[in-house]
Amino acid sequence: MMGLRRVAASNQPDGRIKVFTIGHSNHTLDRFLQLIERHGIDELVDVRTSPYSRWAADFNREKLEMDLEDAGIGYSHMGGALGGRPTSHDLYDPEGIADYERMSATKDFEDDIEQVARIAEDRVVCLLCSERQPEDCHRTLLVAEALVSREISAHHILVTGDLIEHESLVARLMVDYQRKSKSADLGMFLSEQDTRKAALRWQAKQVAFRLDRPPANNDEHDWASEH
């Protein structure tokens, strides 16, 4: 371990609870541990529906949990309600795409978000999924967004180890939405909050799990099957 002084998430300078997120991508385990230890993480919350990787065996649940324990970092799997591949067909839209808005409205999701928030009061929490880029993952578009709506700040750990603040990332998505979407001409008539919702919905349509998605190929940037 890197000997960092751990700081409880509730002891941020602005008084807000802070959470982090990360995707294991194609990191080696050593590199992954360096990234999370750099930011003082002491509790990893795994939000993968299935906590296994066909391409990165170091991130299979049992091995990962054991290695994290050796590093003094806690682990919990919460990929049921907080995962990106819901089991109920009611939580998919007519095109068979996981519907993050419906998912976030379920009681199980609400309960698990509250549990994450409680953990983050005392520990420095990082949400784990597989996707390399935070904007391509439900950990950002669904889970972190739900935490931010509860006045919890979120920061995404990039492959470089640098951070991007959740609000900055969402602001960028809003600009992209207005520039690229077919309904961009309507953006000027939407409130900021409605534009935010529309941008997140639009991005989710691009990246969320699809019931008819073909199997992922062995590409280092393709982790979609492991939501």
ChimeraX commands (.cxc) that place a marker at each C-alpha (Angstrom):
marker #1 position 0.00,0.00,0.00 radius 0.5
marker #1 position 1.04,3.58,-0.57 radius 0.5
marker #1 position 0.71,4.78,3.01 radius 0.5
marker #1 position -1.86,7.47,2.31 radius 0.5
marker #1 position -3.64,9.01,5.26 radius 0.5
marker #1 position -7.25,7.99,4.84 radius 0.5
marker #1 position -9.80,10.79,5.18 radius 0.5
marker #1 position -13.43,10.00,5.89 radius 0.5
marker #1 position -15.61,10.97,2.93 radius 0.5
marker #1 position -17.72,13.23,5.13 radius 0.5
marker #1 position -14.66,15.32,6.05 radius 0.5
marker #1 position -14.39,17.13,2.73 radius 0.5
marker #1 position -13.57,20.86,2.87 radius 0.5
marker #1 position -17.04,21.82,1.63 radius 0.5
marker #1 position -18.74,19.48,4.10 radius 0.5
marker #1 position -20.22,17.30,1.36 radius 0.5
marker #1 position -19.87,13.55,1.20 radius 0.5
marker #1 position -17.73,12.53,-1.78 radius 0.5
marker #1 position -17.69,9.31,-3.79 radius 0.5
marker #1 position -15.44,8.22,-6.64 radius 0.5
marker #1 position -15.98,5.89,-9.59 radius 0.5
marker #1 position -13.58,3.84,-11.70 radius 0.5
marker #1 position -13.67,1.32,-14.53 radius 0.5
marker #1 position -11.19,-1.55,-14.35 radius 0.5
marker #1 position -10.83,-1.44,-18.16 radius 0.5
marker #1 position -7.65,-3.32,-19.14 radius 0.5
marker #1 position -5.65,-2.21,-16.10 radius 0.5
marker #1 position -3.32,-4.63,-14.43 radius 0.5
marker #1 position -4.21,-5.25,-10.80 radius 0.5
marker #1 position -1.12,-3.36,-9.63 radius 0.5
marker #1 position -2.04,-0.33,-11.72 radius 0.5
marker #1 position -5.64,-0.48,-10.53 radius 0.5
marker #1 position -4.54,-0.53,-6.88 radius 0.5
marker #1 position -2.22,2.41,-7.52 radius 0.5
marker #1 position -5.12,4.41,-8.95 radius 0.5
marker #1 position -7.51,3.83,-6.08 radius 0.5
marker #1 position -4.88,4.17,-3.37 radius 0.5
marker #1 position -3.80,7.46,-4.91 radius 0.5
marker #1 position -7.23,8.82,-4.08 radius 0.5
marker #1 position -7.47,7.31,-0.61 radius 0.5
marker #1 position -10.17,4.76,-1.43 radius 0.5
marker #1 position -10.90,2.38,1.42 radius 0.5
marker #1 position -14.19,0.84,0.25 radius 0.5
marker #1 position -14.88,-0.47,-3.26 radius 0.5
marker #1 position -18.54,-0.90,-4.18 radius 0.5
marker #1 position -18.81,-3.17,-7.22 radius 0.5
marker #1 position -21.83,-2.20,-9.35 radius 0.5
marker #1 position -21.27,-4.75,-12.12 radius 0.5
marker #1 position -24.33,-6.93,-12.55 radius 0.5
marker #1 position -22.01,-9.90,-12.89 radius 0.5
marker #1 position -18.78,-9.26,-10.97 radius 0.5
marker #1 position -16.62,-11.22,-13.38 radius 0.5
marker #1 position -14.57,-10.34,-16.43 radius 0.5
marker #1 position -13.88,-12.64,-19.33 radius 0.5
marker #1 position -10.90,-10.50,-20.32 radius 0.5
marker #1 position -9.46,-9.48,-16.93 radius 0.5
marker #1 position -9.46,-12.38,-14.48 radius 0.5
marker #1 position -7.89,-10.25,-11.74 radius 0.5
marker #1 position -11.26,-8.52,-11.46 radius 0.5
marker #1 position -13.32,-11.64,-10.85 radius 0.5
marker #1 position -15.12,-11.17,-7.57 radius 0.5
marker #1 position -13.36,-13.71,-5.34 radius 0.5
marker #1 position -9.84,-12.82,-6.44 radius 0.5
marker #1 position -10.51,-9.09,-6.38 radius 0.5
marker #1 position -12.05,-9.21,-2.92 radius 0.5
marker #1 position -9.05,-11.14,-1.59 radius 0.5
marker #1 position -6.50,-8.79,-3.17 radius 0.5
marker #1 position -8.35,-5.74,-1.88 radius 0.5
marker #1 position -8.43,-7.23,1.61 radius 0.5
marker #1 position -4.65,-7.68,1.44 radius 0.5
marker #1 position -4.40,-4.00,0.52 radius 0.5
marker #1 position -6.62,-2.97,3.44 radius 0.5
marker #1 position -9.54,-1.98,1.21 radius 0.5
marker #1 position -13.11,-3.16,1.80 radius 0.5
marker #1 position -15.26,-4.69,-0.93 radius 0.5
marker #1 position -18.98,-5.10,-1.40 radius 0.5
marker #1 position -20.94,-6.22,-4.42 radius 0.5
marker #1 position -24.13,-4.23,-5.09 radius 0.5
marker #1 position -24.69,-5.09,-8.72 radius 0.5
marker #1 position -28.23,-6.32,-8.20 radius 0.5
marker #1 position -30.32,-3.17,-8.09 radius 0.5
marker #1 position -27.32,-0.96,-8.95 radius 0.5
marker #1 position -26.14,-3.04,-11.90 radius 0.5
marker #1 position -26.60,-2.04,-15.51 radius 0.5
marker #1 position -28.40,-5.19,-16.67 radius 0.5
marker #1 position -31.78,-5.42,-14.91 radius 0.5
marker #1 position -33.47,-8.81,-14.79 radius 0.5
marker #1 position -37.01,-7.46,-15.16 radius 0.5
marker #1 position -38.12,-6.76,-18.72 radius 0.5
marker #1 position -40.22,-3.93,-17.29 radius 0.5
marker #1 position -36.97,-2.01,-16.82 radius 0.5
marker #1 position -36.18,-1.94,-20.55 radius 0.5
marker #1 position -37.59,0.47,-23.07 radius 0.5
marker #1 position -39.48,-0.70,-26.20 radius 0.5
marker #1 position -36.17,-1.02,-28.05 radius 0.5
marker #1 position -34.81,-3.42,-25.42 radius 0.5
marker #1 position -32.41,-0.86,-23.94 radius 0.5
marker #1 position -31.97,-0.72,-20.16 radius 0.5
marker #1 position -34.03,2.26,-18.99 radius 0.5
marker #1 position -32.04,4.09,-16.32 radius 0.5
marker #1 position -34.93,6.33,-15.33 radius 0.5
marker #1 position -37.20,3.36,-14.62 radius 0.5
marker #1 position -34.38,1.57,-12.83 radius 0.5
marker #1 position -33.67,4.55,-10.59 radius 0.5
marker #1 position -37.33,4.70,-9.57 radius 0.5
marker #1 position -37.42,1.17,-8.10 radius 0.5
marker #1 position -37.44,0.66,-4.34 radius 0.5
marker #1 position -34.47,-1.73,-4.49 radius 0.5
marker #1 position -32.41,0.89,-6.29 radius 0.5
marker #1 position -33.41,3.59,-3.81 radius 0.5
marker #1 position -32.55,1.31,-0.88 radius 0.5
marker #1 position -29.11,0.46,-2.28 radius 0.5
marker #1 position -28.32,4.09,-3.10 radius 0.5
marker #1 position -29.15,4.98,0.50 radius 0.5
marker #1 position -26.86,2.19,1.66 radius 0.5
marker #1 position -23.99,3.54,-0.46 radius 0.5
marker #1 position -24.63,7.00,0.96 radius 0.5
marker #1 position -24.46,5.64,4.50 radius 0.5
marker #1 position -21.20,3.81,3.82 radius 0.5
marker #1 position -19.74,6.99,2.31 radius 0.5
marker #1 position -20.40,8.91,5.52 radius 0.5
marker #1 position -17.56,7.00,7.18 radius 0.5
marker #1 position -15.43,5.58,4.36 radius 0.5
marker #1 position -13.99,6.80,1.08 radius 0.5
marker #1 position -16.12,4.92,-1.42 radius 0.5
marker #1 position -15.38,4.15,-5.05 radius 0.5
marker #1 position -17.92,2.61,-7.41 radius 0.5
marker #1 position -16.43,-0.06,-9.68 radius 0.5
marker #1 position -17.57,-1.10,-13.11 radius 0.5
marker #1 position -15.69,-2.18,-16.22 radius 0.5
marker #1 position -16.00,0.53,-18.87 radius 0.5
marker #1 position -12.90,2.58,-19.54 radius 0.5
marker #1 position -14.61,5.94,-20.03 radius 0.5
marker #1 position -16.97,7.17,-17.29 radius 0.5
marker #1 position -19.44,8.65,-19.80 radius 0.5
marker #1 position -19.88,5.20,-21.36 radius 0.5
marker #1 position -20.97,3.54,-18.13 radius 0.5
marker #1 position -24.04,3.25,-15.95 radius 0.5
marker #1 position -21.84,3.90,-12.91 radius 0.5
marker #1 position -21.86,7.51,-14.09 radius 0.5
marker #1 position -25.15,7.96,-15.92 radius 0.5
marker #1 position -27.24,6.04,-13.39 radius 0.5
marker #1 position -25.55,5.45,-10.04 radius 0.5
marker #1 position -23.36,8.55,-9.63 radius 0.5
marker #1 position -26.18,10.73,-10.94 radius 0.5
marker #1 position -28.52,9.33,-8.28 radius 0.5
marker #1 position -25.95,10.04,-5.58 radius 0.5
marker #1 position -25.41,13.59,-6.85 radius 0.5
marker #1 position -29.16,14.17,-6.66 radius 0.5
marker #1 position -28.76,13.50,-2.92 radius 0.5
marker #1 position -26.17,16.27,-2.56 radius 0.5
marker #1 position -23.24,13.85,-2.68 radius 0.5
marker #1 position -20.36,14.93,-4.89 radius 0.5
marker #1 position -18.92,12.44,-7.37 radius 0.5
marker #1 position -15.56,12.30,-9.09 radius 0.5
marker #1 position -14.54,9.85,-11.81 radius 0.5
marker #1 position -11.04,8.37,-11.84 radius 0.5
marker #1 position -9.68,8.36,-15.39 radius 0.5
marker #1 position -7.16,5.87,-16.80 radius 0.5
marker #1 position -4.44,8.47,-16.23 radius 0.5
marker #1 position -5.33,8.69,-12.55 radius 0.5
marker #1 position -6.67,12.21,-12.99 radius 0.5
marker #1 position -10.18,13.09,-11.86 radius 0.5
marker #1 position -13.13,14.56,-13.69 radius 0.5
marker #1 position -15.85,16.02,-11.52 radius 0.5
marker #1 position -19.29,14.62,-12.26 radius 0.5
marker #1 position -20.85,18.00,-12.91 radius 0.5
marker #1 position -18.15,18.84,-15.44 radius 0.5
marker #1 position -18.73,15.58,-17.26 radius 0.5
marker #1 position -22.50,16.11,-17.32 radius 0.5
marker #1 position -22.03,19.66,-18.62 radius 0.5
marker #1 position -19.97,18.24,-21.48 radius 0.5
marker #1 position -22.67,15.68,-22.24 radius 0.5
marker #1 position -25.25,18.46,-22.32 radius 0.5
marker #1 position -23.22,20.35,-24.91 radius 0.5
marker #1 position -22.73,17.17,-26.95 radius 0.5
marker #1 position -26.44,16.41,-26.75 radius 0.5
marker #1 position -27.42,19.84,-28.02 radius 0.5
marker #1 position -24.86,19.63,-30.79 radius 0.5
marker #1 position -25.41,16.06,-31.99 radius 0.5
marker #1 position -28.90,14.89,-31.15 radius 0.5
marker #1 position -31.71,14.99,-33.67 radius 0.5
marker #1 position -33.69,17.13,-31.23 radius 0.5
marker #1 position -30.87,19.62,-30.74 radius 0.5
marker #1 position -33.03,22.42,-32.12 radius 0.5
marker #1 position -35.31,21.98,-29.11 radius 0.5
marker #1 position -32.51,22.51,-26.60 radius 0.5
marker #1 position -32.98,26.26,-26.41 radius 0.5
marker #1 position -36.54,25.75,-25.16 radius 0.5
marker #1 position -35.61,23.35,-22.34 radius 0.5
marker #1 position -34.75,24.33,-18.80 radius 0.5
marker #1 position -31.25,23.44,-17.61 radius 0.5
marker #1 position -32.66,20.54,-15.57 radius 0.5
marker #1 position -34.68,19.23,-18.50 radius 0.5
marker #1 position -31.64,19.53,-20.76 radius 0.5
marker #1 position -29.62,17.57,-18.20 radius 0.5
marker #1 position -32.20,14.78,-18.11 radius 0.5
marker #1 position -32.46,14.73,-21.89 radius 0.5
marker #1 position -28.67,14.59,-22.31 radius 0.5
marker #1 position -28.30,11.74,-19.83 radius 0.5
marker #1 position -31.17,9.90,-21.50 radius 0.5
marker #1 position -29.61,10.45,-24.91 radius 0.5
marker #1 position -26.19,9.21,-23.78 radius 0.5
marker #1 position -27.73,6.17,-22.09 radius 0.5
marker #1 position -29.38,5.24,-25.38 radius 0.5
marker #1 position -25.91,5.03,-26.91 radius 0.5
marker #1 position -24.21,2.95,-24.23 radius 0.5
marker #1 position -26.74,1.13,-22.00 radius 0.5
marker #1 position -27.09,-2.64,-22.08 radius 0.5
marker #1 position -29.34,-3.93,-24.86 radius 0.5
marker #1 position -31.17,-7.23,-24.70 radius 0.5
marker #1 position -30.21,-7.93,-28.30 radius 0.5
marker #1 position -26.60,-6.73,-28.06 radius 0.5
marker #1 position -24.26,-9.18,-29.84 radius 0.5
marker #1 position -21.45,-10.70,-27.76 radius 0.5
marker #1 position -18.59,-8.31,-27.14 radius 0.5
marker #1 position -15.42,-8.95,-29.10 radius 0.5
marker #1 position -12.00,-9.14,-27.50 radius 0.5
marker #1 position -11.21,-5.47,-27.80 radius 0.5
marker #1 position -9.58,-3.64,-24.90 radius 0.5
marker #1 position -12.13,-0.85,-25.10 radius 0.5
marker #1 position -15.22,-3.05,-25.32 radius 0.5
marker #1 position -16.54,-3.90,-21.88 radius 0.5
marker #1 position -20.26,-3.47,-22.61 radius 0.5
marker #1 position -21.22,-7.04,-21.71 radius 0.5
marker #1 position -19.96,-6.58,-18.15 radius 0.5
marker #1 position -22.31,-3.77,-17.01 radius 0.5
marker link #1:1,2 radius 0.2
marker link #1:2,3 radius 0.2
marker link #1:3,4 radius 0.2
marker link #1:4,5 radius 0.2
marker link #1:5,6 radius 0.2
marker link #1:6,7 radius 0.2
marker link #1:7,8 radius 0.2
marker link #1:8,9 radius 0.2
marker link #1:9,10 radius 0.2
marker link #1:10,11 radius 0.2
marker link #1:11,12 radius 0.2
marker link #1:12,13 radius 0.2
marker link #1:13,14 radius 0.2
marker link #1:14,15 radius 0.2
marker link #1:15,16 radius 0.2
marker link #1:16,17 radius 0.2
marker link #1:17,18 radius 0.2
marker link #1:18,19 radius 0.2
marker link #1:19,20 radius 0.2
marker link #1:20,21 radius 0.2
marker link #1:21,22 radius 0.2
marker link #1:22,23 radius 0.2
marker link #1:23,24 radius 0.2
marker link #1:24,25 radius 0.2
marker link #1:25,26 radius 0.2
marker link #1:26,27 radius 0.2
marker link #1:27,28 radius 0.2
marker link #1:28,29 radius 0.2
marker link #1:29,30 radius 0.2
marker link #1:30,31 radius 0.2
marker link #1:31,32 radius 0.2
marker link #1:32,33 radius 0.2
marker link #1:33,34 radius 0.2
marker link #1:34,35 radius 0.2
marker link #1:35,36 radius 0.2
marker link #1:36,37 radius 0.2
marker link #1:37,38 radius 0.2
marker link #1:38,39 radius 0.2
marker link #1:39,40 radius 0.2
marker link #1:40,41 radius 0.2
marker link #1:41,42 radius 0.2
marker link #1:42,43 radius 0.2
marker link #1:43,44 radius 0.2
marker link #1:44,45 radius 0.2
marker link #1:45,46 radius 0.2
marker link #1:46,47 radius 0.2
marker link #1:47,48 radius 0.2
marker link #1:48,49 radius 0.2
marker link #1:49,50 radius 0.2
marker link #1:50,51 radius 0.2
marker link #1:51,52 radius 0.2
marker link #1:52,53 radius 0.2
marker link #1:53,54 radius 0.2
marker link #1:54,55 radius 0.2
marker link #1:55,56 radius 0.2
marker link #1:56,57 radius 0.2
marker link #1:57,58 radius 0.2
marker link #1:58,59 radius 0.2
marker link #1:59,60 radius 0.2
marker link #1:60,61 radius 0.2
marker link #1:61,62 radius 0.2
marker link #1:62,63 radius 0.2
marker link #1:63,64 radius 0.2
marker link #1:64,65 radius 0.2
marker link #1:65,66 radius 0.2
marker link #1:66,67 radius 0.2
marker link #1:67,68 radius 0.2
marker link #1:68,69 radius 0.2
marker link #1:69,70 radius 0.2
marker link #1:70,71 radius 0.2
marker link #1:71,72 radius 0.2
marker link #1:72,73 radius 0.2
marker link #1:73,74 radius 0.2
marker link #1:74,75 radius 0.2
marker link #1:75,76 radius 0.2
marker link #1:76,77 radius 0.2
marker link #1:77,78 radius 0.2
marker link #1:78,79 radius 0.2
marker link #1:79,80 radius 0.2
marker link #1:80,81 radius 0.2
marker link #1:81,82 radius 0.2
marker link #1:82,83 radius 0.2
marker link #1:83,84 radius 0.2
marker link #1:84,85 radius 0.2
marker link #1:85,86 radius 0.2
marker link #1:86,87 radius 0.2
marker link #1:87,88 radius 0.2
marker link #1:88,89 radius 0.2
marker link #1:89,90 radius 0.2
marker link #1:90,91 radius 0.2
marker link #1:91,92 radius 0.2
marker link #1:92,93 radius 0.2
marker link #1:93,94 radius 0.2
marker link #1:94,95 radius 0.2
marker link #1:95,96 radius 0.2
marker link #1:96,97 radius 0.2
marker link #1:97,98 radius 0.2
marker link #1:98,99 radius 0.2
marker link #1:99,100 radius 0.2
marker link #1:100,101 radius 0.2
marker link #1:101,102 radius 0.2
marker link #1:102,103 radius 0.2
marker link #1:103,104 radius 0.2
marker link #1:104,105 radius 0.2
marker link #1:105,106 radius 0.2
marker link #1:106,107 radius 0.2
marker link #1:107,108 radius 0.2
marker link #1:108,109 radius 0.2
marker link #1:109,110 radius 0.2
marker link #1:110,111 radius 0.2
marker link #1:111,112 radius 0.2
marker link #1:112,113 radius 0.2
marker link #1:113,114 radius 0.2
marker link #1:114,115 radius 0.2
marker link #1:115,116 radius 0.2
marker link #1:116,117 radius 0.2
marker link #1:117,118 radius 0.2
marker link #1:118,119 radius 0.2
marker link #1:119,120 radius 0.2
marker link #1:120,121 radius 0.2
marker link #1:121,122 radius 0.2
marker link #1:122,123 radius 0.2
marker link #1:123,124 radius 0.2
marker link #1:124,125 radius 0.2
marker link #1:125,126 radius 0.2
marker link #1:126,127 radius 0.2
marker link #1:127,128 radius 0.2
marker link #1:128,129 radius 0.2
marker link #1:129,130 radius 0.2
marker link #1:130,131 radius 0.2
marker link #1:131,132 radius 0.2
marker link #1:132,133 radius 0.2
marker link #1:133,134 radius 0.2
marker link #1:134,135 radius 0.2
marker link #1:135,136 radius 0.2
marker link #1:136,137 radius 0.2
marker link #1:137,138 radius 0.2
marker link #1:138,139 radius 0.2
marker link #1:139,140 radius 0.2
marker link #1:140,141 radius 0.2
marker link #1:141,142 radius 0.2
marker link #1:142,143 radius 0.2
marker link #1:143,144 radius 0.2
marker link #1:144,145 radius 0.2
marker link #1:145,146 radius 0.2
marker link #1:146,147 radius 0.2
marker link #1:147,148 radius 0.2
marker link #1:148,149 radius 0.2
marker link #1:149,150 radius 0.2
marker link #1:150,151 radius 0.2
marker link #1:151,152 radius 0.2
marker link #1:152,153 radius 0.2
marker link #1:153,154 radius 0.2
marker link #1:154,155 radius 0.2
marker link #1:155,156 radius 0.2
marker link #1:156,157 radius 0.2
marker link #1:157,158 radius 0.2
marker link #1:158,159 radius 0.2
marker link #1:159,160 radius 0.2
marker link #1:160,161 radius 0.2
marker link #1:161,162 radius 0.2
marker link #1:162,163 radius 0.2
marker link #1:163,164 radius 0.2
marker link #1:164,165 radius 0.2
marker link #1:165,166 radius 0.2
marker link #1:166,167 radius 0.2
marker link #1:167,168 radius 0.2
marker link #1:168,169 radius 0.2
marker link #1:169,170 radius 0.2
marker link #1:170,171 radius 0.2
marker link #1:171,172 radius 0.2
marker link #1:172,173 radius 0.2
marker link #1:173,174 radius 0.2
marker link #1:174,175 radius 0.2
marker link #1:175,176 radius 0.2
marker link #1:176,177 radius 0.2
marker link #1:177,178 radius 0.2
marker link #1:178,179 radius 0.2
marker link #1:179,180 radius 0.2
marker link #1:180,181 radius 0.2
marker link #1:181,182 radius 0.2
marker link #1:182,183 radius 0.2
marker link #1:183,184 radius 0.2
marker link #1:184,185 radius 0.2
marker link #1:185,186 radius 0.2
marker link #1:186,187 radius 0.2
marker link #1:187,188 radius 0.2
marker link #1:188,189 radius 0.2
marker link #1:189,190 radius 0.2
marker link #1:190,191 radius 0.2
marker link #1:191,192 radius 0.2
marker link #1:192,193 radius 0.2
marker link #1:193,194 radius 0.2
marker link #1:194,195 radius 0.2
marker link #1:195,196 radius 0.2
marker link #1:196,197 radius 0.2
marker link #1:197,198 radius 0.2
marker link #1:198,199 radius 0.2
marker link #1:199,200 radius 0.2
marker link #1:200,201 radius 0.2
marker link #1:201,202 radius 0.2
marker link #1:202,203 radius 0.2
marker link #1:203,204 radius 0.2
marker link #1:204,205 radius 0.2
marker link #1:205,206 radius 0.2
marker link #1:206,207 radius 0.2
marker link #1:207,208 radius 0.2
marker link #1:208,209 radius 0.2
marker link #1:209,210 radius 0.2
marker link #1:210,211 radius 0.2
marker link #1:211,212 radius 0.2
marker link #1:212,213 radius 0.2
marker link #1:213,214 radius 0.2
marker link #1:214,215 radius 0.2
marker link #1:215,216 radius 0.2
marker link #1:216,217 radius 0.2
marker link #1:217,218 radius 0.2
marker link #1:218,219 radius 0.2
marker link #1:219,220 radius 0.2
marker link #1:220,221 radius 0.2
marker link #1:221,222 radius 0.2
marker link #1:222,223 radius 0.2
marker link #1:223,224 radius 0.2
marker link #1:224,225 radius 0.2
marker link #1:225,226 radius 0.2
marker link #1:226,227 radius 0.2
view
